[in-house]
Amino acid sequence: MMNTELSSQELRGRVDKLWTQFWTGGIANPLSVIEQITFLMFSRLLDINEARNENRARRTGKEFRRTFSDEQQNLRWSHFKNLPGDEMLALVRDKVFPHFRTVSIEGAKFGEYMKDAQLLIVKPSLLVEAVNMIEALPLTEGDTKGDLYEYLLKKLTTAGINGQFRTPRHIIRMMVQILDPKPTDRIADPACGTAGFLVAALEYLVEKYTSPEGIMIDPNTGEKTFTGDLLEPHREHIRSGMFHGFDFDVTMLRISAMNLLLHGVDAPDIHYQDTLSAGFPDHFKESSEGSFDVILANPPFKGSLDFEDVHSGLLRKVKTKKTELLFIVLILRMLRLGGRSATIVPDGVLFGSSKAHVALRQMLVDENQLEAVISLPSGVFKPYAGVSTAILVFSKGGRTDDVFFYDVEADGYSLDDKRQKIESDDLPDVVKKWQDWKMGKGQFLDRQNKAFAVPASAIREKNYDLSLNRYREKLSAVVSFDTPSSVLLRMKKLEDSIQNDIADLEAML
């Protein structure tokens, strides 16, 4: 067993070295590097899983479904890891990768998105180096293997290649805390990417459902490890029934499946699917009861689709080509009655004046329970995007009486392209104020505060406008000398106010 210090420092150094080896070996696309490392990790995990089943069969005398037949034993990691470079390259490229298309681990059918898996490594020396590096990684150790893969995925954030950057982890964590998933829930993400939301939900459950006796503390660093011992009655559900992800990028599916697998979800339900399309399985959209209890999402907002490409059930609710509106309708259809969602949307969804924008907001307020609008600062997704966004929290069905608003001004990082760590952070207060509001604690009538509540009737009077600045009242303090930052802040708020006034005028025309 490797110690914690080795796991957190030396192992990350090995991942960095492996990353560099790929780049110098001619594979420069960060997404391709992660994909190739994922394939090799998958190959080793197949062998680990097969060895574990063999040992169990010897003890119990019970047969199991083999991943490798007698004729395929040479395709196992434990065999080819010792071959010379030229032999290893030929075997892995021509035999091992084609085998991926037919295999499964504990019921998870990875062949669905391994069918076009290709080995991009052409240098035998690079493959040997990569295999040796992955052999040294502790892929059999619970938390460590998941942490290592998360560290690898952070390189997508720094690379931002082809728009494949991830939702910041601290934003995801806040969204999960707000929804407070339960061990019996079915949790989904209709645009799962690397499965960041699903993994964060699992980590939240493991931490929340750990008894005081189940917390392990490292004597050297004081770092806590949560065992999730109170989740024991729900292990089978977590293993194969809790987490569901969909994406139309096959590379993302491979990465998300591996991410969940390395975090202890043995049979992740990850599928290739354009969730807005007419081909999306109808039982996720047509059932009045829906399928999921919790949906967390930051859907891609890629503009417009052709009407003929969109599922008719979505268009019946909101006649639009805009994906940011269609995804909200989709999520409502996927949720069970009483199911809840936290979804990131561009600000235009909150105040857009088109018939489709207003119809969507009216549906959220009048036909469902819109619970919260959390406004995020525009720098959250920098350096890759400067778009202003918000988090909508809503439940399917029910009734909207009041809506919780929060104006997040700082998320713990600078809002420029550098995104350096700073002290100012509203996110813990968002969660606390949200919990207080849900429990009826405290007063949320003062709209000069960052957190306040607005009656649904007031929202209806404003043509269902959900932009925070439409309801927040300005402080009436006298300022003798303006600083550059205060001037810029007031200019931004004035711009938002003008934009809202224009939206009102457009709605009346």
Backbone hydrogen bonds, N-H to C=O, Kabsch-Sander energy under -0.5 kcal/mol:
donor,donor_aa,acceptor,acceptor_aa,energy
7,S,3,N,-1.9
8,S,4,T,-2.4
9,Q,5,E,-1.6
10,E,5,E,-0.7
11,L,6,L,-2.5
13,G,9,Q,-1.9
14,R,10,E,-1.8
15,V,11,L,-2.0
16,D,12,R,-2.5
17,K,13,G,-2.2
18,L,14,R,-2.5
19,W,15,V,-2.6
20,T,16,D,-2.3
21,Q,17,K,-2.3
22,F,18,L,-1.9
23,W,19,W,-2.0
24,T,20,T,-2.8
25,G,21,Q,-1.3
26,G,23,W,-1.5
27,I,22,F,-2.5
28,A,26,G,-0.8
33,V,29,N,-2.3
34,I,30,P,-2.4
35,E,31,L,-2.2
36,Q,32,S,-2.6
37,I,33,V,-2.4
38,T,34,I,-2.4
39,F,35,E,-2.3
40,L,36,Q,-2.0
41,M,37,I,-2.6
42,F,38,T,-2.8
43,S,39,F,-2.2
44,R,40,L,-2.1
45,L,41,M,-2.8
46,L,42,F,-2.3
47,D,43,S,-1.5
48,I,44,R,-2.5
49,N,45,L,-2.8
50,E,46,L,-2.3
51,A,47,D,-2.6
52,R,48,I,-2.2
53,N,49,N,-2.2
54,E,50,E,-2.3
55,N,51,A,-2.2
56,R,52,R,-2.1
57,A,53,N,-2.5
58,R,54,E,-2.0
59,R,55,N,-1.7
60,T,56,R,-2.6
61,G,57,A,-2.7
66,R,64,F,-0.7
72,Q,69,S,-1.3
73,Q,70,D,-0.8
75,L,72,Q,-2.2
76,R,73,Q,-1.3
77,W,43,S,-0.5
79,H,76,R,-1.5
80,F,76,R,-2.3
81,K,77,W,-2.2
82,N,79,H,-1.2
83,L,80,F,-1.5
88,M,84,P,-2.9
89,L,85,G,-2.6
90,A,86,D,-1.9
91,L,87,E,-2.3
92,V,88,M,-2.8
93,R,89,L,-2.4
94,D,90,A,-2.3
95,K,91,L,-2.3
96,V,91,L,-2.1
97,F,92,V,-2.4
99,H,95,K,-1.4
100,F,96,V,-1.2
100,F,97,F,-0.7
101,R,97,F,-0.6
101,R,98,P,-0.9
102,T,99,H,-1.8
103,V,100,F,-1.0
105,I,108,A,-1.5
108,A,105,I,-2.4
109,K,107,G,-0.6
110,F,108,A,-1.5
111,G,103,V,-1.0
112,E,109,K,-1.3
113,Y,110,F,-1.4
114,M,110,F,-0.6
115,K,111,G,-0.7
117,A,114,M,-1.9
120,L,118,Q,-0.7
126,L,123,K,-0.6
127,L,123,K,-1.8
128,V,124,P,-2.3
129,E,125,S,-2.2
130,A,126,L,-2.7
131,V,127,L,-2.8
132,N,128,V,-2.4
133,M,129,E,-2.2
134,I,130,A,-2.5
135,E,131,V,-2.2
136,A,132,N,-1.1
137,L,133,M,-0.6
137,L,134,I,-0.7
139,L,137,L,-2.1
141,E,138,P,-1.6
142,G,140,T,-0.6
145,K,141,E,-2.2
146,G,142,G,-1.0
147,D,143,D,-2.4
148,L,144,T,-2.3
149,Y,145,K,-1.7
150,E,146,G,-2.3
151,Y,147,D,-2.2
152,L,148,L,-2.0
153,L,149,Y,-2.5
154,K,150,E,-1.5
155,K,152,L,-1.3
156,L,153,L,-1.8
157,T,153,L,-0.8
158,T,154,K,-1.7
159,A,155,K,-1.4
160,G,156,L,-3.4
163,G,160,G,-1.2
164,Q,161,I,-2.8
165,F,163,G,-1.7
171,I,168,P,-0.7
172,I,168,P,-2.2
173,R,169,R,-2.7
174,M,170,H,-1.6
175,M,171,I,-2.1
176,V,172,I,-2.3
177,Q,173,R,-2.4
178,I,174,M,-2.0
179,L,175,M,-1.8
180,D,176,V,-2.2
185,D,182,K,-1.7
187,I,185,D,-0.6
187,I,242,M,-3.5
188,A,294,V,-2.4
189,D,244,H,-1.6
192,C,189,D,-0.6
192,C,246,F,-2.3
195,A,192,C,-2.9
196,G,192,C,-0.6
199,V,195,A,-2.6
200,A,196,G,-2.1
201,A,197,F,-2.1
202,L,198,L,-1.9
203,E,199,V,-2.6
204,Y,200,A,-2.3
205,L,201,A,-2.2
206,V,202,L,-2.6
207,E,203,E,-2.2
208,K,204,Y,-2.7
209,Y,205,L,-2.6
210,T,207,E,-0.9
214,G,211,S,-1.1
215,I,211,S,-0.5
215,I,212,P,-0.9
216,M,214,G,-0.5
216,M,225,T,-2.9
218,D,223,E,-2.6
222,G,218,D,-2.5
225,T,216,M,-2.9
227,T,214,G,-0.8
228,G,206,V,-0.5
230,L,209,Y,-1.8
231,L,228,G,-2.0
232,E,229,D,-1.2
234,H,231,L,-2.4
235,R,232,E,-1.4
238,I,234,H,-2.5
239,R,235,R,-2.6
240,S,236,E,-1.8
241,G,237,H,-2.7
242,M,237,H,-1.8
244,H,187,I,-2.0
245,G,269,D,-2.5
246,F,189,D,-1.9
247,D,271,H,-1.7
250,V,248,F,-0.7
253,L,249,D,-1.8
254,R,250,V,-2.2
255,I,251,T,-2.2
256,S,252,M,-3.1
257,A,253,L,-2.6
258,M,254,R,-2.1
259,N,255,I,-2.4
260,L,256,S,-2.4
261,L,257,A,-2.5
262,L,258,M,-2.7
263,H,259,N,-0.7
263,H,260,L,-0.6
264,G,261,L,-1.4
265,V,260,L,-2.7
266,D,264,G,-1.1
267,A,239,R,-2.3
269,D,243,F,-1.4
270,I,268,P,-1.3
271,H,245,G,-2.5
273,Q,247,D,-2.4
273,Q,271,H,-0.6
275,T,273,Q,-1.1
277,S,274,D,-1.9
278,A,309,D,-0.7
280,F,277,S,-1.4
284,F,281,P,-1.6
285,K,282,D,-1.7
286,E,282,D,-3.8
287,S,282,D,-0.5
290,G,287,S,-0.9
291,S,334,M,-2.8
292,F,334,M,-2.0
293,D,186,R,-1.9
294,V,186,R,-2.0
295,I,340,R,-1.8
296,L,188,A,-1.9
297,A,342,A,-1.8
302,K,300,P,-0.8
304,S,302,K,-0.6
305,L,321,K,-1.6
309,D,306,D,-1.7
310,V,306,D,-0.6
310,V,307,F,-1.4
311,H,276,L,-2.3
314,L,311,H,-1.2
315,L,311,H,-1.4
316,R,312,S,-1.8
317,K,313,G,-0.5
317,K,314,L,-0.9
318,V,314,L,-2.0
320,T,318,V,-1.3
323,T,303,G,-2.2
325,L,322,K,-0.8
326,L,322,K,-2.1
327,F,323,T,-2.5
328,I,324,E,-0.5
329,V,325,L,-1.7
330,L,326,L,-2.7
331,I,327,F,-2.6
332,L,328,I,-2.1
333,R,329,V,-1.8
334,M,330,L,-2.0
335,L,331,I,-1.6
336,R,292,F,-3.1
338,G,396,K,-2.0
339,G,336,R,-2.8
340,R,293,D,-2.6
341,S,394,F,-2.7
342,A,295,I,-1.7
343,T,392,L,-2.3
344,I,297,A,-2.2
345,V,390,A,-2.9
347,D,388,S,-2.4
349,V,346,P,-2.1
350,L,347,D,-1.7
351,F,347,D,-1.0
352,G,348,G,-2.4
358,V,354,S,-2.4
359,A,355,K,-2.6
360,L,356,A,-2.3
361,R,357,H,-2.1
362,Q,358,V,-2.6
363,M,359,A,-2.2
364,L,360,L,-2.1
365,V,361,R,-2.2
366,D,362,Q,-3.3
367,E,362,Q,-0.5
367,E,363,M,-1.6
368,N,363,M,-0.5
369,Q,395,S,-2.2
369,Q,397,G,-0.5
370,L,368,N,-0.7
371,E,369,Q,-0.6
371,E,393,V,-2.6
372,A,393,V,-1.9
373,V,404,F,-2.7
374,I,391,I,-2.5
375,S,373,V,-0.7
375,S,406,Y,-2.5
376,L,389,T,-2.2
380,V,377,P,-1.6
382,K,379,G,-1.6
384,Y,381,F,-1.2
385,A,381,F,-1.3
389,T,376,L,-0.5
390,A,345,V,-2.4
391,I,374,I,-2.5
392,L,343,T,-2.9
392,L,390,A,-0.5
393,V,372,A,-2.4
393,V,391,I,-0.5
394,F,341,S,-2.0
394,F,392,L,-0.5
395,S,369,Q,-2.4
396,K,339,G,-2.7
400,T,365,V,-0.7
401,D,399,R,-0.7
403,V,454,V,-2.6
404,F,371,E,-2.7
405,F,452,F,-3.3
406,Y,373,V,-1.7
407,D,450,K,-1.8
408,V,375,S,-2.1
408,V,406,Y,-0.9
409,E,407,D,-0.6
411,D,413,Y,-0.6
412,G,424,S,-1.3
414,S,420,Q,-3.0
419,R,416,D,-0.6
422,I,412,G,-2.5
426,D,410,A,-2.9
430,V,426,D,-2.1
431,V,427,L,-1.9
432,K,428,P,-2.2
433,K,429,D,-3.1
434,W,430,V,-2.5
435,Q,431,V,-2.5
436,D,432,K,-2.6
437,W,433,K,-2.7
438,K,434,W,-2.5
439,M,435,Q,-1.8
440,G,437,W,-1.1
441,K,436,D,-3.1
447,R,445,L,-0.8
449,N,446,D,-1.4
452,F,405,F,-2.0
453,A,444,F,-3.0
454,V,403,V,-2.2
456,A,401,D,-3.0
458,A,455,P,-0.6
459,I,455,P,-1.4
460,R,456,A,-2.3
461,E,457,S,-1.8
462,K,458,A,-0.9
463,N,460,R,-1.5
464,Y,459,I,-2.2
465,D,459,I,-0.6
465,D,462,K,-1.1
466,L,350,L,-2.8
470,R,467,S,-1.6
471,Y,468,L,-1.9
472,R,468,L,-2.3
473,E,447,R,-1.4
479,V,477,A,-0.5
480,S,478,V,-0.6
487,V,483,T,-2.3
488,L,484,P,-2.2
489,L,485,S,-2.1
490,R,486,S,-2.3
491,M,487,V,-2.3
492,K,488,L,-2.2
493,K,489,L,-2.2
494,L,490,R,-2.5
495,E,491,M,-2.4
496,D,492,K,-2.3
497,S,493,K,-2.2
498,I,494,L,-2.5
499,Q,495,E,-2.4
500,N,496,D,-2.1
501,D,497,S,-2.1
502,I,498,I,-2.4
503,A,499,Q,-1.9
504,D,500,N,-2.0
505,L,501,D,-2.2
506,E,502,I,-2.6
507,A,503,A,-2.0
508,M,504,D,-1.6
509,L,505,L,-1.2
